[in-house]
Amino acid sequence: MACSHGQPSRRDKPRDEIGVLDYGSVFGTLLERLYVKKPDALNKIPLDKISKLNDQIAIRSNQIFATMGFFWFCLVFSLLPLKWPATMPFVQYASSGVLQLIALPLLGVGTLLAARSSDQLAKEQHDAVMETVKNMHVLMTELHQLHVELTAKVTEVLDAQDDADAS
């Protein structure tokens, strides 16, 4: 049975004649077609400095937004329309536009950056503790060896004394 475009349908072909589509080559050529060379000006941008600045902004914003002072500011700000109802549209815009669209992502990024530094500190502490455990294990092994040697010498002296007392 032929398809509407005149070619035999896939159901009509034997299984071994059905071609397998090579997705790698399809996506490869698709990516080659979509690839656009970055402008030279983009290569000159100091991305590391921008990243550092972004991190500093996020950390500082997190230090400001995650305080009780900022909470009280927001509380008073949200109560303004009770005294002055005309301020309601501005309060709604500021709370939904500024606080939710700007402050929440900054809080999220700042929290992640703070977690990154605390994770690094935890790793360093873990490594220090594991080094101490290793050192303690070495000391305990040496102490055990000294105990075995001392026990052998004490046993030897006691046996010699028993022999001397017996004669």
N, C-alpha and C positions, 0 to 999 in steps of 0.2 A: 504494500500500500504506500502510496507517495504522499508526501506532505503537501500543503497548499502551494509551496514554491517549486514543486516538481521534483524534489530530491526524495530518495527513499527515506523513510523514517528510521529512527534508531531501532525500533521494534522489529523492523524487517531484516536487519543485518544480523548475521551470526555473531555470537559473542566475541570471537577472536578477531572480527573485522572492525569492532567498535574501537575507535581511536581514543586514547587516553589524553586528556588535555594536560599539557605541561604548564601548571600554574606558575612555576618559577620563571619561565621565559615570558609568560604573559605579563606578570607583574613587573618583571625586569624591564621590558620594553615600555610598559606604562610609566614606570618611574623615570626612565630615560626621557620620555616625552614631557613629563611634568617637571623635570629637573630644570631649575633656573639658577644660573650662577649668581652668587652673592655679589652685590656691588662692592667695589674696593673701599668705599667709605665705611662700610659695615665692618670690614676687617680691621680698620684703624681705631674702632671704638674700644676703649679699655674696659672690657667686660668684667675683669676681676675687680676693678675699682667700683664699678656700678654695683656689682654683687655685694661688695663690702658695704657700700652706702645703703643698699636695700636692707641688708641685715641690721645695720645700725638703726635705721628708721623703724624697722619692725620691733627690735628689742626696746627701743626708747618708747615707742607707742604702747607696747605691752606694759612697760613700767608705769605709764600714765593711766591707761584705760583699766588696768587691773588693780585699782586702788579704791578704798572706801570714799575718798574725796570725789573721785569721778562718779561713783554711785550716787552720792548725795547731790552732786551737780545735776545728774540726769533726773533724779527724783524731783528736785525743785523745778527743773525745766519742764518736766511732764505735768506739773501741777499749775503752771502759769495760766493755762486756759480756764481754770476754775475762777481765777480773779479777773482775768482779761480774756473773755471768749473770742475776741477778734484775733488772738494769737494762735488759735487752734490750727489753721492751715500751715502756718510756719512750723509749729511744733511737730505736726504730723510729718511734714516734709523733712525736717531735720532729723527726726528719730528714725524714719524709715529710709531716707536717702543717705544721710550722712552716717548715722550710727550703724545701721545694718549693712550698708554697701561698702563702707570704708573701714569702720572700726572692727567689725567682726573678722574680716580676712586678716587685718593686721594682728589681731589677738591670736588668731590661729597660727600665723607664721611665727610670731614672737614666741608662742608656746613651743612650737617645734624647735626653734633655735635654742631656747632655754633647755629643752629636753636633750638636745644634741650635746650641749656642754655638760649636763648632768650625767648623761650616758658615758661620756668620755671620762668624767671623774670617777664614776662607778667602775669602769674598766680598769683605770689606774689603781684604784683601791683594791680591786679583786686581784690584780697582778701582784701588788705588794703583799697581800695576805697569802697568796699562793707561794711567793718567794719565802716568806716567813715560815710557812708550813714545811717547805722543803728543807730549810735550814734546821728547823726543829727536828725533822726526821733524821737528818744527818747527826745532830747532837744526841738524839735518843739512841741511835745505833752505836755511836762511840761510847755513850754511857753504859749501854747494855754490855758492850765488849769489856769495858773496865770492870763492871760488876762480875762478869764471868771469870775474868782473870783474878780478881780479888777473892772470889769464892773459892777458886782452885787453890790459891796460896794459903788461905785460912784453913781449908780442909787439910792441906799438906802439913801445916804447922801443928794442927790439932792431932793429926795422925802420928806425927813425930813425937809429940808430947805423950800421947797414949802409949806409944812404944817405949818411951823412956820411963814412964810410970810402971809399965808392966815388967820391966827388967830390974 
